[in-house]
Amino acid sequence: KFSSTPKRQNPFYDLLAMRIGRGSSFSYSDLNHHLKTINDDAIEIIAKALPYYASLETILLGIFEFTSYPSYKKIVYYLFHNNITIYDANILSILPYFEKICEQGDIEANELLDMLNDWGEPEIETAEVNKIIPSYLLEQTMNNKNDLATFLRQKTLEYLSSLDYETWLSKFKETIIYEVNVAILLKFKWNTSAIEAIKDTLTQIAQEAISIPDKSIWSDIIKKVRYKSTLFNSILDTILGRPNDITPKLFLFFADWLFDYVRLNKRQEVLRKLFPGSVLNNAECLDLIVEKKEKMPDIINNSGEDGSYFEDIILELVGNGSEPAIELADYLQFEKKINKDEGDQTE
């Protein structure tokens, strides 16, 4: 309930405040015209009258309705910077639009957080957090220590902890993952449900049961996974068990992690299954192999007869002038074989 309106010398300004507070239900062309043409003196009068007719959410969300009214931003600015008392607010209606309010209203995020903090902690159902607390808002809370900012971070962590395996599994398959973004932001420790969903999602990617996602997102996910070696040994088993060769795209997605977290020299079939001709003849894949070249000697030495095919392909690429292949062949001392063969032919 709003307080009764004080008496004013010019009730016309109250009509303009009512136009803002009541929205389209109190829209008249004359009032709309005057809102677009009011001077700076009227800004103060309307700003002081507005709280009697509008709640905080009405005022802030009005920024979207009155985008073509330059004076409206000035009214909001005056309210924020002159300690004008506002009598009613529904914070839950404001939080989902936090970013747009800041952008379109030219309001500093910390300034808005501090204003909202005056209204206490809103009642947010845990299951509704992803609809009410956007990732942008959480980013802004990281630099704010007020009670509301702390509450919003804690509530989001509570939401992440509540998600079960099936929910995480479905989330990891989305293109834009709210839960992953805020989990990384808040340094959430993946729980058992999330870890199992990560493993099964990566397994499905390795099986090409689902499309290959954005690796940058998954790099952030993997950073927070404990026992990476266990995880990627399982993924290697899946790749080695594929009936078809690994594709270059799949290699580029997994190779960094396999090189870093798995002892690839312990499985004889690794060279044949993880480095087929299609991978070696792909420029990006070859560049990556060169980056990890120090791992290759042990893999090749444990590959049995498969080592000869790898060497033949690299030397063929050398013959075609491939700079990465030349670097790799030199590191693996394949050039000695070239020189020896040439010497034998000369004799």
N, C-alpha and C positions, 0 to 999 in steps of 0.2 A: 504494500500500500504506500502510496506516495503522500508526502506531507501536503497540507493545504497551501495553495499558492498565495504568496504575500501580495498586498496591494501594490500596483504599479501605476505610474503616471500615464504610461502609454501601453494600453493592453494589446496593441497591434503586435508588439514583440512577443507577447505570450502566444498569439495566434501562430507566429512563425515557429516558436518552440513547440507548439502543439502539432504543427505540420510535420516537424521532424519526429516527434515522439509517437505520433499515431500512424505514421506511414501513409500508405495509399488510401486508407480509410478516411483520411482528412486532407485530401489533395485538391487544391483549387489552383487554377491557372494563375490568378493574381498573386497568391502566396508563393508559388513556384518562381514567378518572375522576380518578386522582391528578394527571395533567398539568393538569387543569382546576382543581385545588384546592391546588396546591403554594404554599408561602409564599415570601417574598422570600429567606429564607436558603437555600432549596433552589435558587433561580435560579442563584446563584453556583456551587454544586456541580455542577449539571447542565451549565451553560455550560462549565465547565472539563473535564467528561468528554466532552462532545459531539464535539469534534474527533477523538477516537479511534474514533468510529463513523460519522462523517458527513463528506463532502467539503463544500467551500464552496457548491457549487451545490445540494447536497441541503439544506443549512441554509437558504439563501436561498429556494429554490423551495418549501421546507416552509412558508413563510409562507402560501402558497395552501391547503395541506392543513389547516393548523392555525388557520384563521381564527376558529374558535369557541373558541380557547384563548388567553385574554388573557395568560397567562404566557409564551406563546411569543415574543411581541414583546420581552418583557423579557429573555428568554434571548439573543435575537439582539442586543439593545442592549448587554447586558453583554459579549458576545463582541467587539463592535465597539469598545468604549470602554475595554477593559482589556488590550489587547495579548495576547489569547489566541492562541497559535500554532495555525493550521489547517494540516493536513498535505497536503491534496490539493484541487485545484480544476480544473474544466473551464470556462474563461471563455466558450467558445462556447455553452455551455448557458445561461449567465446573460444575455448581452447582449440577446437578443430580448425578454426579460421585464423589462428594466431599469426601465421606467416603472412597471409593476405592482408590482415589488419595492419601489420607493421609496414608492409610494402606500400599499400595504397594510401595509408594514413600518415606516412612519413613519421612513424613512431619507432623509437629505439626499443629493441626487444627487452633489454633489462628494465627499461622504464615501465613497459607494459607489465612485465612480471612483477615488479614492485607494487604497481597499482592493484593487480589482481591478488597479490599476497594479503592485502588488507581485508579481504573477504574470507580468509580462512581456507581450510582444506575442503574441496568439494567431495561429494560422495560419488565415487567412481566404481562401478562393478568391475571386478578383475577381468572378466571376459570381454568387456567393452573397451579396454585400454587402447587397442590398436585403432579404434574408431574415434577416440576422444583425444588422445595424446599423440600428435604427429611427430615424426622424427625431427623436423625442423625445431619444434618447440623444445624437445629434449636437448638438442644441440645447444640451444640458448641457455638452458638451465645449467650447463656445465661451468659457466662462468658466473653463476649466481648462487649465493649461499642462503637465500631467504627460505622460509619454511615451505612455501609452495613449491619452489624449485626442488628442494630435497624430497618432498612428498611425491612429486611427479616421477622422479627417478626411482624412488623406492617402489612405487606402484607398478612401474613398468617392469622392474626386476621380478616383482611378484607375479606379474602376468607371464613373463618368459618361463618362470619356474613351474607354472601351472600347465604348460602345454604338454600334451602326451605324444607318444611316438607317431601316431597317425597324423596328428596335426603338423608336427615338424616335417614329416615325410612329404606332405602336400605343400608346405611352405617352401621347402628347398627346391621344388620344381617350378616355382614362380619366377618370372623374369625380374620383377622388382620386389625384393623381399624386405618388408618392413621389419620383421622380427630379427633378421640377420643384421640389418643396419643398426638397429638400436642395441642389439646384443653386443656388437663390436664397440659401439660408442660407450656403453656402460660397463664394458669389460666383464660381461656375463660369462661365467664358467659353464661350458656345455654340460648339461646333466646327462644321465644315462639315456633318457629318451631321445635327446638331441643327437648324442653320439651314435646310437643305433640307426637313427634316420640318416645321418651323414654317411655312414658306412653303406647302407642299402641304396642310397641315392647314387653314390659313386660307383657301386656295383652295377646298377642299371645303366649308368653312363658307359661303363666299360663294356657292357654287353650290347651297347647301342639300342637299348630298349627305350631310352629317352634321348632327346637331343642334347648336344654338348652345350653347356651353359657358358656364361661369361666367366672366364677364368679369374679375372681380377676379384670378383666377389668371392669365389671359392678360395682364393689365396688368403683372404681375410678370415674365412671360416676355418681353414686348416691351421692357421697360426694359433688358434685357441684350442686346438685338439691336443689332448694328452695321448701318449702312447702312439705316436704317429707311425712308428715302425710296425706295430701290430696291424694297424689299419691298412697300410699300403702293402704289406705282405699278403693280406687278403685280396687286395685289388690286383696284385701281380698274379695270384692264382687264377683269378677270373680272366685276365688277359691271356695268360698262357693256355687256358682251357678253351679259348675261342676257336671255333672251327675255321674261321677265316683270319687272314693277316690283320694286324692292327693297322688302322688307316693313319695317314699323316696327321689329320686333325685330332684324332684320339691320342696319338703319340705326343703332340704338342701340348695337349691338355694335361697328361699324366706324367710325362717324362721327368720334369724337374723334381717332383716329389719322389718318384721311384729311384732316381739317382741319389737323392739326398737321404732317404729314409729306409731303403732296402739294400741288402747286400746282394747285388745282382750277380755276383760271381759264384754264388752257391747253387745255381740251377743251370744245368748244361744247355737246356733249350731256350734260355733267355736270348741269346744272340740271334737265333733263327726266328723266334716269335716276336721279339720286341724291336728288332732291327731288320725287317724285311726290305727287299729291293725298293718298294714304293716309298718307304721312309727314307732310305739312304739317298734316293734320287730327288727328294724334296729339299729345296734350298733352305727353308726355315728349319726343318728337322736336322739337316746336316750342320747348320750353324749351332744348334743346341747341343748336338753331340760333340762338336769341337769344344764348346764351353766346358763340357764335362769329360774331356778326353782323358784325364788322369784316371778315370774309372774303367776305361776301355781295355787296357792290357789284361787285367785279371779276368774280365768277362770273356775275352777272346781265348785266353789260355785254358779256360775251363769249358770251352764250347765243343771240344772234339773236332770232328771233321767240318763242322759248320764254319769254323774260322776261315777256311779257304774261300768260301763264297763271299764273305764279308770283304776279305782282302781284294778279291777280283773286282768287285763293284767299285771299291774306293780307288783302285788303280785305273779303272776305266774312266772314272770321273777325273782323275789326275790327267789322264791323256786328253781329256776334253777341256783342260785348262781351268778346272774348278779350284779356286783359291782355298776354300775351306777343306776340300779333299786333299790338296797338296799339304796343307798344314797338318791334317790328321795323319796322312801317310808318313810324313816326316817324323811326327811324334811316335808313331807306332813302328817306325823303322821299316816300313814297306819299301822305301826307296832302295834299301840295300838289296832287296830281291830284284828290283829293276836293274840295278847296276850289275848284279851277279849274272842275271840272264843275258844282259848285253855282252858281258865278258865271255860267257860260254859260247855265244854265237860267233864272236870274233875269232875264238880259237878254232 
